[in-house]
């Protein structure tokens, strides 16, 4: 899967596309080479970043200290480092936590 890769120390780096201010937090599916996550937190004063890290820790059932933001502090595109999780658990994020539709920039209309 292109949205996550193994680090040298066994941790994983996740490439995420974040949609803050959503009605509820959840995994929306793939968004190009990133995993799209909707967050209920607003994008002000770092609230969305904190909510993202807490959401991932809860979803992956790992301590909050095992999740950290590597890049994308003020961007929708973020790279998050997670430790103490297996690749299979990451792959299940897509299959178990969204309705099966891939997130896209714009839905195509029938011709």
Biopython code that builds the backbone (N, CA, C, O; Angstrom):
import numpy as np
from Bio.PDB.StructureBuilder import StructureBuilder

atoms = [
    (1, "UNK", "N", (0.850, -1.184, 0.000)),
    (1, "UNK", "CA", (0.000, 0.000, 0.000)),
    (1, "UNK", "C", (0.890, 1.239, 0.000)),
    (1, "UNK", "O", (1.887, 1.291, 0.720)),
    (2, "UNK", "N", (0.544, 2.193, -0.773)),
    (2, "UNK", "CA", (1.412, 3.350, -0.928)),
    (2, "UNK", "C", (1.210, 4.411, 0.154)),
    (2, "UNK", "O", (2.034, 5.320, 0.258)),
    (3, "UNK", "N", (0.169, 4.339, 0.951)),
    (3, "UNK", "CA", (-0.075, 5.389, 1.942)),
    (3, "UNK", "C", (0.663, 5.145, 3.247)),
    (3, "UNK", "O", (0.690, 6.022, 4.110)),
    (4, "UNK", "N", (1.266, 3.962, 3.411)),
    (4, "UNK", "CA", (2.114, 3.749, 4.582)),
    (4, "UNK", "C", (3.379, 3.010, 4.175)),
    (4, "UNK", "O", (3.384, 2.213, 3.238)),
    (5, "UNK", "N", (4.457, 3.299, 4.911)),
    (5, "UNK", "CA", (5.732, 2.638, 4.638)),
    (5, "UNK", "C", (6.446, 2.391, 5.956)),
    (5, "UNK", "O", (6.274, 3.130, 6.925)),
    (6, "UNK", "N", (7.242, 1.345, 5.972)),
    (6, "UNK", "CA", (7.997, 0.993, 7.175)),
    (6, "UNK", "C", (9.205, 1.900, 7.320)),
    (6, "UNK", "O", (9.881, 2.210, 6.339)),
    (7, "UNK", "N", (9.473, 2.321, 8.543)),
    (7, "UNK", "CA", (10.662, 3.077, 8.894)),
    (7, "UNK", "C", (11.759, 2.083, 9.250)),
    (7, "UNK", "O", (11.484, 0.895, 9.420)),
    (8, "UNK", "N", (12.986, 2.550, 9.364)),
    (8, "UNK", "CA", (14.104, 1.656, 9.678)),
    (8, "UNK", "C", (13.981, 1.023, 11.054)),
    (8, "UNK", "O", (14.479, -0.083, 11.266)),
    (9, "UNK", "N", (13.335, 1.691, 11.985)),
    (9, "UNK", "CA", (13.232, 1.176, 13.354)),
    (9, "UNK", "C", (11.988, 0.322, 13.603)),
    (9, "UNK", "O", (11.698, -0.026, 14.748)),
    (10, "UNK", "N", (11.258, -0.014, 12.554)),
    (10, "UNK", "CA", (10.077, -0.847, 12.701)),
    (10, "UNK", "C", (8.776, -0.078, 12.835)),
    (10, "UNK", "O", (7.699, -0.671, 12.773)),
    (11, "UNK", "N", (8.857, 1.222, 13.016)),
    (11, "UNK", "CA", (7.651, 2.056, 13.049)),
    (11, "UNK", "C", (7.172, 2.265, 11.612)),
    (11, "UNK", "O", (7.857, 1.895, 10.658)),
    (12, "UNK", "N", (5.997, 2.859, 11.470)),
    (12, "UNK", "CA", (5.450, 3.144, 10.142)),
    (12, "UNK", "C", (5.197, 4.631, 9.985)),
    (12, "UNK", "O", (4.851, 5.315, 10.948)),
    (13, "UNK", "N", (5.371, 5.127, 8.773)),
    (13, "UNK", "CA", (5.008, 6.501, 8.427)),
    (13, "UNK", "C", (3.768, 6.431, 7.556)),
    (13, "UNK", "O", (3.748, 5.743, 6.535)),
    (14, "UNK", "N", (2.725, 7.156, 7.971)),
    (14, "UNK", "CA", (1.455, 7.168, 7.259)),
    (14, "UNK", "C", (1.290, 8.496, 6.538)),
    (14, "UNK", "O", (1.488, 9.554, 7.136)),
    (15, "UNK", "N", (0.933, 8.452, 5.268)),
    (15, "UNK", "CA", (0.616, 9.657, 4.517)),
    (15, "UNK", "C", (-0.893, 9.816, 4.560)),
    (15, "UNK", "O", (-1.636, 8.942, 4.113)),
    (16, "UNK", "N", (-1.341, 10.949, 5.107)),
    (16, "UNK", "CA", (-2.761, 11.164, 5.351)),
    (16, "UNK", "C", (-3.246, 12.448, 4.698)),
    (16, "UNK", "O", (-2.499, 13.420, 4.593)),
    (17, "UNK", "N", (-4.481, 12.446, 4.266)),
    (17, "UNK", "CA", (-5.174, 13.656, 3.813)),
    (17, "UNK", "C", (-6.291, 13.896, 4.825)),
    (17, "UNK", "O", (-7.166, 13.049, 5.008)),
    (18, "UNK", "N", (-6.256, 15.050, 5.479)),
    (18, "UNK", "CA", (-7.165, 15.323, 6.584)),
    (18, "UNK", "C", (-8.262, 16.295, 6.156)),
    (18, "UNK", "O", (-7.998, 17.297, 5.491)),
    (19, "UNK", "N", (-9.485, 15.984, 6.546)),
    (19, "UNK", "CA", (-10.616, 16.878, 6.342)),
    (19, "UNK", "C", (-11.124, 17.288, 7.725)),
    (19, "UNK", "O", (-11.931, 16.579, 8.326)),
    (20, "UNK", "N", (-10.649, 18.436, 8.233)),
    (20, "UNK", "CA", (-11.119, 18.886, 9.557)),
    (20, "UNK", "C", (-12.519, 19.479, 9.477)),
    (20, "UNK", "O", (-12.985, 19.842, 8.398)),
    (21, "UNK", "N", (-13.181, 19.573, 10.613)),
    (21, "UNK", "CA", (-14.507, 20.182, 10.674)),
    (21, "UNK", "C", (-15.613, 19.295, 10.145)),
    (21, "UNK", "O", (-16.689, 19.792, 9.812)),
    (22, "UNK", "N", (-15.379, 17.987, 10.058)),
    (22, "UNK", "CA", (-16.408, 17.062, 9.577)),
    (22, "UNK", "C", (-17.465, 16.841, 10.671)),
    (22, "UNK", "O", (-17.246, 17.188, 11.831)),
    (23, "UNK", "N", (-18.590, 16.271, 10.296)),
    (23, "UNK", "CA", (-19.645, 15.996, 11.277)),
    (23, "UNK", "C", (-19.172, 15.002, 12.327)),
    (23, "UNK", "O", (-19.475, 15.151, 13.511)),
    (24, "UNK", "N", (-18.417, 13.968, 11.888)),
    (24, "UNK", "CA", (-17.852, 13.022, 12.843)),
    (24, "UNK", "C", (-16.523, 12.511, 12.295)),
    (24, "UNK", "O", (-16.279, 12.539, 11.088)),
    (25, "UNK", "N", (-15.682, 12.052, 13.191)),
    (25, "UNK", "CA", (-14.367, 11.548, 12.803)),
    (25, "UNK", "C", (-14.482, 10.138, 12.252)),
    (25, "UNK", "O", (-15.280, 9.332, 12.730)),
    (26, "UNK", "N", (-13.671, 9.851, 11.237)),
    (26, "UNK", "CA", (-13.669, 8.510, 10.662)),
    (26, "UNK", "C", (-12.729, 8.405, 9.485)),
    (26, "UNK", "O", (-12.257, 9.412, 8.958)),
    (27, "UNK", "N", (-12.460, 7.175, 9.075)),
    (27, "UNK", "CA", (-11.633, 6.899, 7.908)),
    (27, "UNK", "C", (-12.538, 6.955, 6.685)),
    (27, "UNK", "O", (-13.578, 6.297, 6.640)),
    (28, "UNK", "N", (-12.133, 7.748, 5.690)),
    (28, "UNK", "CA", (-12.965, 7.933, 4.504)),
    (28, "UNK", "C", (-12.525, 7.068, 3.329)),
    (28, "UNK", "O", (-13.286, 6.905, 2.375)),
    (29, "UNK", "N", (-11.331, 6.516, 3.372)),
    (29, "UNK", "CA", (-10.844, 5.696, 2.265)),
    (29, "UNK", "C", (-9.583, 6.286, 1.667)),
    (29, "UNK", "O", (-8.965, 7.183, 2.241)),
    (30, "UNK", "N", (-9.213, 5.773, 0.513)),
    (30, "UNK", "CA", (-7.996, 6.242, -0.137)),
    (30, "UNK", "C", (-8.258, 7.529, -0.901)),
    (30, "UNK", "O", (-9.329, 7.740, -1.470)),
    (31, "UNK", "N", (-7.244, 8.379, -0.891)),
    (31, "UNK", "CA", (-7.310, 9.670, -1.576)),
    (31, "UNK", "C", (-5.985, 9.821, -2.310)),
    (31, "UNK", "O", (-5.041, 10.408, -1.781)),
    (32, "UNK", "N", (-5.914, 9.297, -3.517)),
    (32, "UNK", "CA", (-4.644, 9.264, -4.236)),
    (32, "UNK", "C", (-3.687, 8.327, -3.512)),
    (32, "UNK", "O", (-4.000, 7.156, -3.297)),
    (33, "UNK", "N", (-2.518, 8.845, -3.135)),
    (33, "UNK", "CA", (-1.537, 8.027, -2.420)),
    (33, "UNK", "C", (-1.612, 8.241, -0.910)),
    (33, "UNK", "O", (-0.655, 7.943, -0.196)),
    (34, "UNK", "N", (-2.735, 8.753, -0.422)),
    (34, "UNK", "CA", (-2.905, 9.024, 1.005)),
    (34, "UNK", "C", (-4.192, 8.361, 1.504)),
    (34, "UNK", "O", (-5.074, 8.006, 0.722)),
    (35, "UNK", "N", (-4.272, 8.209, 2.815)),
    (35, "UNK", "CA", (-5.497, 7.744, 3.453)),
    (35, "UNK", "C", (-6.246, 8.974, 3.935)),
    (35, "UNK", "O", (-5.694, 9.788, 4.675)),
    (36, "UNK", "N", (-7.498, 9.116, 3.521)),
    (36, "UNK", "CA", (-8.286, 10.277, 3.913)),
    (36, "UNK", "C", (-8.973, 10.023, 5.241)),
    (36, "UNK", "O", (-9.629, 9.000, 5.439)),
    (37, "UNK", "N", (-8.808, 10.979, 6.148)),
    (37, "UNK", "CA", (-9.432, 10.903, 7.462)),
    (37, "UNK", "C", (-10.240, 12.160, 7.692)),
    (37, "UNK", "O", (-9.744, 13.274, 7.527)),
    (38, "UNK", "N", (-11.490, 11.970, 8.075)),
    (38, "UNK", "CA", (-12.354, 13.096, 8.441)),
    (38, "UNK", "C", (-12.258, 13.287, 9.948)),
    (38, "UNK", "O", (-12.328, 12.324, 10.713)),
    (39, "UNK", "N", (-12.097, 14.538, 10.368)),
    (39, "UNK", "CA", (-11.999, 14.851, 11.795)),
    (39, "UNK", "C", (-13.087, 15.829, 12.196)),
    (39, "UNK", "O", (-13.344, 16.803, 11.489)),
    (40, "UNK", "N", (-13.719, 15.576, 13.317)),
    (40, "UNK", "CA", (-14.748, 16.482, 13.822)),
    (40, "UNK", "C", (-14.138, 17.754, 14.401)),
    (40, "UNK", "O", (-14.838, 18.756, 14.550)),
    (41, "UNK", "N", (-12.869, 17.735, 14.726)),
    (41, "UNK", "CA", (-12.214, 18.900, 15.337)),
    (41, "UNK", "C", (-12.006, 20.008, 14.304)),
    (41, "UNK", "O", (-11.774, 19.727, 13.128)),
    (42, "UNK", "N", (-12.090, 21.266, 14.745)),
    (42, "UNK", "CA", (-11.856, 22.388, 13.836)),
    (42, "UNK", "C", (-10.358, 22.584, 13.598)),
    (42, "UNK", "O", (-9.543, 22.209, 14.442)),
    (43, "UNK", "N", (-9.991, 23.168, 12.455)),
    (43, "UNK", "CA", (-8.573, 23.373, 12.139)),
    (43, "UNK", "C", (-8.008, 24.653, 12.755)),
    (43, "UNK", "O", (-7.416, 25.464, 12.044)),
    (44, "UNK", "N", (-8.178, 24.844, 14.035)),
    (44, "UNK", "CA", (-7.658, 26.047, 14.704)),
    (44, "UNK", "C", (-6.835, 25.667, 15.928)),
    (44, "UNK", "O", (-7.162, 24.721, 16.644)),
    (45, "UNK", "N", (-5.784, 26.407, 16.153)),
    (45, "UNK", "CA", (-4.947, 26.257, 17.344)),
    (45, "UNK", "C", (-4.453, 24.832, 17.566)),
    (45, "UNK", "O", (-4.298, 24.414, 18.714)),
    (46, "UNK", "N", (-4.201, 24.079, 16.504)),
    (46, "UNK", "CA", (-3.676, 22.729, 16.634)),
    (46, "UNK", "C", (-4.679, 21.691, 17.110)),
    (46, "UNK", "O", (-4.308, 20.551, 17.387)),
    (47, "UNK", "N", (-5.956, 22.078, 17.207)),
    (47, "UNK", "CA", (-6.969, 21.126, 17.700)),
    (47, "UNK", "C", (-7.135, 19.933, 16.768)),
    (47, "UNK", "O", (-7.295, 18.804, 17.234)),
    (48, "UNK", "N", (-7.100, 20.166, 15.470)),
    (48, "UNK", "CA", (-7.259, 19.059, 14.526)),
    (48, "UNK", "C", (-6.056, 18.116, 14.595)),
    (48, "UNK", "O", (-6.224, 16.900, 14.502)),
    (49, "UNK", "N", (-4.852, 18.655, 14.755)),
    (49, "UNK", "CA", (-3.672, 17.792, 14.861)),
    (49, "UNK", "C", (-3.745, 16.924, 16.112)),
    (49, "UNK", "O", (-3.466, 15.726, 16.055)),
    (50, "UNK", "N", (-4.111, 17.513, 17.225)),
    (50, "UNK", "CA", (-4.236, 16.754, 18.468)),
    (50, "UNK", "C", (-5.330, 15.700, 18.345)),
    (50, "UNK", "O", (-5.161, 14.572, 18.809)),
    (51, "UNK", "N", (-6.445, 16.058, 17.727)),
    (51, "UNK", "CA", (-7.546, 15.113, 17.538)),
    (51, "UNK", "C", (-7.125, 13.979, 16.613)),
    (51, "UNK", "O", (-7.506, 12.830, 16.832)),
    (52, "UNK", "N", (-6.348, 14.286, 15.588)),
    (52, "UNK", "CA", (-5.864, 13.260, 14.665)),
    (52, "UNK", "C", (-5.004, 12.232, 15.396)),
    (52, "UNK", "O", (-5.210, 11.028, 15.238)),
    (53, "UNK", "N", (-4.056, 12.691, 16.182)),
    (53, "UNK", "CA", (-3.168, 11.776, 16.889)),
    (53, "UNK", "C", (-3.939, 10.910, 17.883)),
    (53, "UNK", "O", (-3.686, 9.710, 17.998)),
    (54, "UNK", "N", (-4.872, 11.519, 18.593)),
    (54, "UNK", "CA", (-5.697, 10.760, 19.542)),
    (54, "UNK", "C", (-6.591, 9.758, 18.810)),
    (54, "UNK", "O", (-6.754, 8.626, 19.264)),
    (55, "UNK", "N", (-7.164, 10.165, 17.691)),
    (55, "UNK", "CA", (-8.029, 9.288, 16.898)),
    (55, "UNK", "C", (-7.249, 8.072, 16.400)),
    (55, "UNK", "O", (-7.732, 6.944, 16.498)),
    (56, "UNK", "N", (-6.039, 8.295, 15.864)),
    (56, "UNK", "CA", (-5.236, 7.186, 15.363)),
    (56, "UNK", "C", (-4.824, 6.235, 16.487)),
    (56, "UNK", "O", (-4.859, 5.016, 16.319)),
    (57, "UNK", "N", (-4.437, 6.796, 17.624)),
    (57, "UNK", "CA", (-4.041, 5.956, 18.756)),
    (57, "UNK", "C", (-5.206, 5.065, 19.200)),
    (57, "UNK", "O", (-5.023, 3.876, 19.460)),
    (58, "UNK", "N", (-6.379, 5.639, 19.283)),
    (58, "UNK", "CA", (-7.562, 4.867, 19.690)),
    (58, "UNK", "C", (-7.917, 3.812, 18.643)),
    (58, "UNK", "O", (-8.201, 2.664, 18.982)),
    (59, "UNK", "N", (-7.901, 4.204, 17.383)),
    (59, "UNK", "CA", (-8.258, 3.302, 16.291)),
    (59, "UNK", "C", (-7.302, 2.115, 16.209)),
    (59, "UNK", "O", (-7.724, 0.983, 15.973)),
    (60, "UNK", "N", (-6.004, 2.385, 16.407)),
    (60, "UNK", "CA", (-4.995, 1.343, 16.317)),
    (60, "UNK", "C", (-4.746, 0.641, 17.651)),
    (60, "UNK", "O", (-3.970, -0.311, 17.732)),
    (61, "UNK", "N", (-5.416, 1.127, 18.690)),
    (61, "UNK", "CA", (-5.291, 0.562, 20.034)),
    (61, "UNK", "C", (-3.843, 0.541, 20.513)),
    (61, "UNK", "O", (-3.326, -0.480, 20.966)),
    (62, "UNK", "N", (-3.199, 1.722, 20.393)),
    (62, "UNK", "CA", (-1.833, 1.910, 20.865)),
    (62, "UNK", "C", (-1.802, 3.149, 21.747)),
    (62, "UNK", "O", (-2.705, 3.981, 21.664)),
    (63, "UNK", "N", (-0.781, 3.292, 22.591)),
    (63, "UNK", "CA", (-0.702, 4.487, 23.444)),
    (63, "UNK", "C", (-0.536, 5.757, 22.617)),
    (63, "UNK", "O", (0.050, 5.729, 21.535)),
    (64, "UNK", "N", (-1.045, 6.848, 23.121)),
    (64, "UNK", "CA", (-0.921, 8.127, 22.426)),
    (64, "UNK", "C", (0.518, 8.525, 22.182)),
    (64, "UNK", "O", (0.813, 9.222, 21.211)),
    (65, "UNK", "N", (1.425, 8.091, 23.055)),
    (65, "UNK", "CA", (2.845, 8.427, 22.898)),
    (65, "UNK", "C", (3.483, 7.704, 21.708)),
    (65, "UNK", "O", (4.591, 8.055, 21.303)),
    (66, "UNK", "N", (2.810, 6.709, 21.146)),
    (66, "UNK", "CA", (3.332, 5.965, 20.006)),
    (66, "UNK", "C", (2.977, 6.619, 18.676)),
    (66, "UNK", "O", (3.366, 6.125, 17.618)),
    (67, "UNK", "N", (2.242, 7.723, 18.722)),
    (67, "UNK", "CA", (1.798, 8.416, 17.508)),
    (67, "UNK", "C", (2.342, 9.840, 17.533)),
    (67, "UNK", "O", (2.161, 10.564, 18.512)),
    (68, "UNK", "N", (3.011, 10.239, 16.449)),
    (68, "UNK", "CA", (3.555, 11.604, 16.395)),
    (68, "UNK", "C", (3.451, 12.169, 14.983)),
    (68, "UNK", "O", (3.481, 11.435, 13.996)),
    (69, "UNK", "N", (3.329, 13.475, 14.915)),
    (69, "UNK", "CA", (3.225, 14.178, 13.640)),
    (69, "UNK", "C", (4.627, 14.485, 13.130)),
    (69, "UNK", "O", (5.384, 15.204, 13.783)),
    (70, "UNK", "N", (4.977, 13.940, 11.962)),
    (70, "UNK", "CA", (6.301, 14.176, 11.378)),
    (70, "UNK", "C", (6.327, 15.431, 10.523)),
    (70, "UNK", "O", (7.285, 16.203, 10.575)),
    (71, "UNK", "N", (5.272, 15.639, 9.730)),
    (71, "UNK", "CA", (5.216, 16.820, 8.867)),
    (71, "UNK", "C", (3.768, 17.160, 8.552)),
    (71, "UNK", "O", (2.875, 16.323, 8.683)),
    (72, "UNK", "N", (3.548, 18.416, 8.131)),
    (72, "UNK", "CA", (2.215, 18.851, 7.755)),
    (72, "UNK", "C", (1.462, 19.556, 8.859)),
    (72, "UNK", "O", (0.233, 19.498, 8.906)),
    (73, "UNK", "N", (2.171, 20.216, 9.742)),
    (73, "UNK", "CA", (1.553, 20.889, 10.893)),
    (73, "UNK", "C", (0.358, 21.757, 10.488)),
    (73, "UNK", "O", (-0.663, 21.744, 11.174)),
    (74, "UNK", "N", (0.463, 22.506, 9.396)),
    (74, "UNK", "CA", (-0.616, 23.411, 8.977)),
    (74, "UNK", "C", (-1.236, 23.006, 7.640)),
    (74, "UNK", "O", (-1.975, 23.785, 7.039)),
    (75, "UNK", "N", (-0.946, 21.817, 7.182)),
    (75, "UNK", "CA", (-1.424, 21.350, 5.884)),
    (75, "UNK", "C", (-2.473, 20.256, 6.064)),
    (75, "UNK", "O", (-2.539, 19.616, 7.113)),
    (76, "UNK", "N", (-3.286, 20.049, 5.040)),
    (76, "UNK", "CA", (-4.215, 18.921, 5.056)),
    (76, "UNK", "C", (-3.471, 17.610, 4.840)),
    (76, "UNK", "O", (-3.898, 16.558, 5.316)),
    (77, "UNK", "N", (-2.364, 17.680, 4.124)),
    (77, "UNK", "CA", (-1.539, 16.492, 3.874)),
    (77, "UNK", "C", (-0.521, 16.370, 5.004)),
    (77, "UNK", "O", (0.286, 17.272, 5.228)),
    (78, "UNK", "N", (-0.568, 15.256, 5.701)),
    (78, "UNK", "CA", (0.285, 15.061, 6.869)),
    (78, "UNK", "C", (0.990, 13.715, 6.793)),
    (78, "UNK", "O", (0.498, 12.768, 6.180)),
    (79, "UNK", "N", (2.142, 13.654, 7.423)),
    (79, "UNK", "CA", (2.847, 12.394, 7.602)),
    (79, "UNK", "C", (2.915, 12.151, 9.100)),
    (79, "UNK", "O", (3.432, 12.975, 9.854)),
    (80, "UNK", "N", (2.388, 11.012, 9.518)),
    (80, "UNK", "CA", (2.312, 10.647, 10.932)),
    (80, "UNK", "C", (3.130, 9.379, 11.142)),
    (80, "UNK", "O", (3.067, 8.446, 10.341)),
    (81, "UNK", "N", (3.885, 9.355, 12.209)),
    (81, "UNK", "CA", (4.690, 8.182, 12.570)),
    (81, "UNK", "C", (3.964, 7.413, 13.666)),
    (81, "UNK", "O", (3.557, 7.990, 14.674)),
    (82, "UNK", "N", (3.803, 6.103, 13.463)),
    (82, "UNK", "CA", (3.185, 5.255, 14.481)),
    (82, "UNK", "C", (4.128, 4.102, 14.798)),
    (82, "UNK", "O", (4.711, 3.499, 13.898)),
    (83, "UNK", "N", (4.271, 3.804, 16.076)),
    (83, "UNK", "CA", (5.119, 2.698, 16.530)),
    (83, "UNK", "C", (4.246, 1.673, 17.244)),
    (83, "UNK", "O", (3.178, 2.003, 17.759)),
    (84, "UNK", "N", (4.705, 0.442, 17.270)),
    (84, "UNK", "CA", (3.996, -0.592, 18.014)),
    (84, "UNK", "C", (2.766, -1.131, 17.325)),
    (84, "UNK", "O", (1.829, -1.582, 17.984)),
    (85, "UNK", "N", (2.756, -1.089, 16.001)),
    (85, "UNK", "CA", (1.607, -1.589, 15.246)),
    (85, "UNK", "C", (2.131, -2.425, 14.074)),
    (85, "UNK", "O", (3.221, -2.169, 13.564)),
    (86, "UNK", "N", (1.363, -3.408, 13.658)),
    (86, "UNK", "CA", (1.753, -4.262, 12.540)),
    (86, "UNK", "C", (1.144, -3.753, 11.242)),
    (86, "UNK", "O", (0.129, -3.056, 11.248)),
    (87, "UNK", "N", (1.777, -4.109, 10.128)),
    (87, "UNK", "CA", (1.306, -3.677, 8.814)),
    (87, "UNK", "C", (-0.126, -4.135, 8.558)),
    (87, "UNK", "O", (-0.901, -3.410, 7.935)),
    (88, "UNK", "N", (-0.485, -5.317, 9.025)),
    (88, "UNK", "CA", (-1.847, -5.821, 8.823)),
    (88, "UNK", "C", (-2.893, -4.949, 9.473)),
    (88, "UNK", "O", (-3.984, -4.777, 8.930)),
    (89, "UNK", "N", (-2.575, -4.391, 10.640)),
    (89, "UNK", "CA", (-3.510, -3.501, 11.323)),
    (89, "UNK", "C", (-3.718, -2.226, 10.518)),
    (89, "UNK", "O", (-4.824, -1.686, 10.472)),
    (90, "UNK", "N", (-2.657, -1.751, 9.885)),
    (90, "UNK", "CA", (-2.785, -0.550, 9.053)),
    (90, "UNK", "C", (-3.622, -0.838, 7.814)),
    (90, "UNK", "O", (-4.467, -0.027, 7.434)),
    (91, "UNK", "N", (-3.398, -1.970, 7.189)),
    (91, "UNK", "CA", (-4.169, -2.333, 5.994)),
    (91, "UNK", "C", (-5.653, -2.456, 6.314)),
    (91, "UNK", "O", (-6.500, -2.121, 5.486)),
    (92, "UNK", "N", (-5.968, -2.938, 7.517)),
    (92, "UNK", "CA", (-7.375, -3.079, 7.914)),
    (92, "UNK", "C", (-8.070, -1.735, 8.109)),
    (92, "UNK", "O", (-9.299, -1.674, 8.080)),
    (93, "UNK", "N", (-7.312, -0.656, 8.306)),
    (93, "UNK", "CA", (-7.935, 0.664, 8.449)),
    (93, "UNK", "C", (-8.810, 0.985, 7.248)),
    (93, "UNK", "O", (-9.904, 1.530, 7.394)),
    (94, "UNK", "N", (-8.330, 0.650, 6.078)),
    (94, "UNK", "CA", (-9.088, 0.940, 4.862)),
    (94, "UNK", "C", (-10.268, -0.010, 4.729)),
    (94, "UNK", "O", (-11.382, 0.425, 4.438)),
    (95, "UNK", "N", (-10.038, -1.296, 4.938)),
    (95, "UNK", "CA", (-11.092, -2.275, 4.681)),
    (95, "UNK", "C", (-12.193, -2.276, 5.740)),
    (95, "UNK", "O", (-13.348, -2.539, 5.406)),
    (96, "UNK", "N", (-11.879, -1.993, 6.994)),
    (96, "UNK", "CA", (-12.877, -2.109, 8.064)),
    (96, "UNK", "C", (-13.523, -0.793, 8.476)),
    (96, "UNK", "O", (-14.568, -0.807, 9.126)),
    (97, "UNK", "N", (-12.938, 0.333, 8.120)),
    (97, "UNK", "CA", (-13.406, 1.588, 8.699)),
    (97, "UNK", "C", (-14.002, 2.583, 7.714)),
    (97, "UNK", "O", (-14.133, 3.763, 8.040)),
    (98, "UNK", "N", (-14.358, 2.141, 6.542)),
    (98, "UNK", "CA", (-15.123, 3.007, 5.650)),
    (98, "UNK", "C", (-16.087, 2.153, 4.845)),
    (98, "UNK", "O", (-16.014, 0.925, 4.891)),
    (99, "UNK", "N", (-16.970, 2.777, 4.123)),
    (99, "UNK", "CA", (-18.058, 2.077, 3.448)),
    (99, "UNK", "C", (-17.646, 1.422, 2.134)),
    (99, "UNK", "O", (-18.507, 0.938, 1.400)),
    (100, "UNK", "N", (-16.359, 1.395, 1.821)),
    (100, "UNK", "CA", (-15.934, 0.727, 0.604)),
    (100, "UNK", "C", (-15.792, 1.652, -0.583)),
    (100, "UNK", "O", (-15.330, 1.216, -1.637)),
    (101, "UNK", "N", (-16.167, 2.898, -0.456)),
    (101, "UNK", "CA", (-15.998, 3.845, -1.542)),
    (101, "UNK", "C", (-14.674, 4.553, -1.378)),
    (101, "UNK", "O", (-14.313, 4.977, -0.280)),
    (102, "UNK", "N", (-13.953, 4.678, -2.479)),
    (102, "UNK", "CA", (-12.721, 5.434, -2.403)),
    (102, "UNK", "C", (-13.047, 6.918, -2.452)),
    (102, "UNK", "O", (-13.870, 7.361, -3.254)),
    (103, "UNK", "N", (-12.391, 7.676, -1.585)),
    (103, "UNK", "CA", (-12.574, 9.123, -1.597)),
    (103, "UNK", "C", (-11.871, 9.683, -2.825)),
    (103, "UNK", "O", (-10.759, 9.270, -3.155)),
    (104, "UNK", "N", (-12.509, 10.606, -3.487)),
    (104, "UNK", "CA", (-11.904, 11.239, -4.655)),
    (104, "UNK", "C", (-12.111, 12.733, -4.558)),
    (104, "UNK", "O", (-12.927, 13.213, -3.772)),
    (105, "UNK", "N", (-11.367, 13.456, -5.359)),
    (105, "UNK", "CA", (-11.503, 14.915, -5.333)),
    (105, "UNK", "C", (-12.889, 15.342, -5.800)),
    (105, "UNK", "O", (-13.540, 16.163, -5.155)),
    (106, "UNK", "N", (-13.334, 14.794, -6.903)),
    (106, "UNK", "CA", (-14.662, 15.122, -7.428)),
    (106, "UNK", "C", (-15.277, 13.873, -8.024)),
    (106, "UNK", "O", (-14.624, 13.192, -8.815)),
    (107, "UNK", "N", (-16.490, 13.555, -7.678)),
    (107, "UNK", "CA", (-17.125, 12.385, -8.295)),
    (107, "UNK", "C", (-17.356, 12.639, -9.781)),
    (107, "UNK", "O", (-17.694, 13.751, -10.188)),
    (108, "UNK", "N", (-17.172, 11.612, -10.569)),
    (108, "UNK", "CA", (-17.411, 11.750, -12.012)),
    (108, "UNK", "C", (-18.894, 11.581, -12.286)),
    (108, "UNK", "O", (-19.551, 10.713, -11.712)),
    (109, "UNK", "N", (-19.406, 12.414, -13.165)),
    (109, "UNK", "CA", (-20.810, 12.318, -13.550)),
    (109, "UNK", "C", (-20.938, 11.395, -14.728)),
    (109, "UNK", "O", (-20.063, 11.365, -15.594)),
    (110, "UNK", "N", (-22.015, 10.637, -14.779)),
    (110, "UNK", "CA", (-22.212, 9.742, -15.942)),
    (110, "UNK", "C", (-22.353, 10.541, -17.225)),
    (110, "UNK", "O", (-22.898, 11.645, -17.228)),
    (111, "UNK", "N", (-21.864, 9.981, -18.297)),
    (111, "UNK", "CA", (-21.907, 10.679, -19.597)),
    (111, "UNK", "C", (-23.277, 10.619, -20.212)),
    (111, "UNK", "O", (-23.488, 11.153, -21.301)),
]
sb = StructureBuilder()
sb.init_structure("model")
sb.init_model(0)
sb.init_chain("A")
sb.init_seg("    ")
for serial, (resi, resn, name, xyz) in enumerate(atoms, 1):
    if name == "N":
        sb.init_residue(resn, " ", resi, " ")
    sb.init_atom(name, np.array(xyz, "f"), 0.0, 1.0, " ", f" {name:<3s}", serial, name[0])
structure = sb.get_structure()
